Amino acid sequence: MKIREVLDKKVGDVTYNRYILILPKDVVKESKLLGKVLKATTKDGKIIVEKEN
């Protein structure tokens, strides 16, 4: 797995970046979260991705 930083847009001297989380295909299929609205939080150095209510 990877977290990639990509350029979203540049306005004048300010750059805005986007972060893309690459997940294994089987984990995504098992989670049944594909196409759902998600939220991400951090706790104890971990990134937690869960379905938003």
VEXTORTOR-372969 format. One record per residue: residue number from 0; residue in three letters; x, y, z of N, C-alpha, C in turn. Coordinates in steps of 0.2 Angstrom, whole numbers. Each point is the difference from the previous one (the first is absolute). Layout:
BEGIN
[NUM,"ALA",[X,Y,Z],[X,Y,Z],[X,Y,Z]] ...
# end
This chain:
BEGIN
[0,"MET",[4,-6,0],[-4,6,0],[4,6,0]] [1,"LYS",[-2,5,-3],[3,7,0],[-4,6,1]] [2,"ILE",[2,5,2],[-3,7,0],[4,4,-5]] [3,"ARG",[-3,2,-5],[3,4,-5],[-2,8,1]] [4,"GLU",[4,4,-1],[-1,7,0],[0,3,-8]] [5,"VAL",[-6,3,-2],[0,2,-7],[-2,7,0]] [6,"LEU",[2,4,-5],[-2,7,-1],[-7,0,-2]] [7,"ASP",[-4,4,4],[-7,1,-1],[-1,6,-5]] [8,"LYS",[3,6,2],[0,6,-4],[5,5,3]] [9,"LYS",[1,5,-4],[5,5,2],[-3,7,-2]] [10,"VAL",[-1,4,5],[-3,6,0],[6,5,2]] [11,"GLY",[2,4,-5],[6,4,1],[6,-3,3]] [12,"ASP",[2,2,6],[6,-4,3],[-2,-5,5]] [13,"VAL",[-7,-1,1],[-2,-5,4],[-2,-7,-3]] [14,"THR",[2,-5,2],[-1,-7,-3],[-5,-4,5]] [15,"TYR",[-5,-3,-3],[-4,-4,4],[1,-7,-2]] [16,"ASN",[1,-4,5],[1,-8,-1],[-6,-4,2]] [17,"ARG",[0,-6,-3],[-5,-5,2],[4,-6,2]] [18,"TYR",[-3,-4,4],[3,-6,2],[-4,-6,-2]] [19,"ILE",[3,-5,-3],[-4,-6,-2],[3,-6,4]] [20,"LEU",[-5,-4,2],[2,-6,4],[-1,-6,-4]] [21,"ILE",[5,-3,-2],[0,-6,-4],[-2,-6,5]] [22,"LEU",[-5,-4,-1],[-2,-6,4],[0,-6,-4]] [23,"PRO",[1,-6,3],[-1,-6,-4],[-7,-1,-2]] [24,"LYS",[-1,-3,-6],[-6,-1,-3],[-5,-5,5]] [25,"ASP",[3,-5,3],[-4,-5,4],[-2,4,6]] [26,"VAL",[4,4,3],[-2,4,6],[-6,4,-2]] [27,"VAL",[0,4,-5],[-6,4,-2],[-6,-4,-1]] [28,"LYS",[1,-5,-4],[-6,-5,-1],[-3,-2,6]] [29,"GLU",[4,-3,5],[-3,-2,6],[-3,5,5]] [30,"SER",[2,6,-1],[-2,6,4],[-7,2,-2]] [31,"LYS",[-2,-1,-6],[-7,2,-3],[-1,7,1]] [32,"LEU",[6,4,-1],[0,7,1],[1,4,-7]] [33,"LEU",[1,-4,-5],[1,3,-7],[-6,4,-2]] [34,"GLY",[1,6,-2],[-6,5,-2],[-3,3,6]] [35,"LYS",[2,-1,6],[-3,3,6],[3,6,2]] [36,"VAL",[-3,5,4],[3,6,2],[4,-2,7]] [37,"LEU",[7,1,0],[4,-2,5],[3,6,4]] [38,"LYS",[2,-1,6],[4,5,4],[6,-3,2]] [39,"ALA",[5,4,1],[7,-3,3],[2,4,6]] [40,"THR",[2,-4,5],[2,3,6],[7,-3,2]] [41,"THR",[4,3,5],[6,-3,2],[-1,-1,7]] [42,"LYS",[4,-6,2],[0,-2,8],[6,-4,1]] [43,"ASP",[4,2,4],[6,-3,2],[4,-2,-6]] [44,"GLY",[1,5,-4],[5,-1,-6],[-3,-5,-5]] [45,"LYS",[-7,-1,0],[-3,-4,-5],[-6,4,-4]] [46,"ILE",[-1,-1,-6],[-5,3,-4],[-6,-5,0]] [47,"ILE",[-6,3,2],[-6,-4,1],[-5,3,-6]] [48,"VAL",[-2,-5,-4],[-4,2,-6],[-7,-4,2]] [49,"GLU",[-5,4,0],[-7,-3,2],[-5,4,-4]] [50,"LYS",[-6,-4,0],[-6,3,-4],[-3,6,4]] [51,"GLU",[-1,5,-3],[-3,6,3],[-8,-1,1]] [52,"ASN",[-2,2,6],[-8,-1,1],[-4,4,-4]] 
# end
